[in-house]
């Protein structure tokens, strides 16, 4: 289930949407994936969240770290390049989207929270991650 929801489905959608701008996949995808790995390692270590199957530990995060998070990072930058929306509003919208998707996983028992973690902290962490991804894009664009 994690592989389908966290990896296959996001990449199928992402490749279709980004078919004319694949450079984002090669530049922003790895950066967004790295950011996801870092956040999920910290969250797992601090026991703020857990993804099923729990017996696999951080390996359960792998499909998400290599799938939905880099795809959404690419789509965020793609949207920033194509739309006239203020970048701060766009970062908030993508953070809300990620938070909403995660809340669905929480409702279905795929993700569980601990040690005071909740939807607010999830949104805040996604806002930081989206901002870092966009900042990486800005840095790469200047190089």
HUUR-V261532 format. One record per run of one state. SS is the DSSP state (@ for helix, = for strand, . for the rest). FROM is the first residue (numbers start at 1). TO is the last residue. If there is no record, write none. Layout:
# HUUR-V261532
ss=SS from=FROM to=TO
ss=SS from=FROM to=TO
This chain:
# HUUR-V261532
ss=. from=1 to=1
ss=@ from=2 to=17
ss=. from=18 to=22
ss=@ from=23 to=45
ss=. from=46 to=48
ss== from=49 to=51
ss=. from=52 to=53
ss=@ from=54 to=66
ss=. from=67 to=67
ss=@ from=68 to=82
ss=. from=83 to=86
ss=@ from=87 to=107
ss=. from=108 to=110
ss== from=111 to=113
ss=. from=114 to=118
ss=@ from=119 to=142
ss=. from=143 to=143
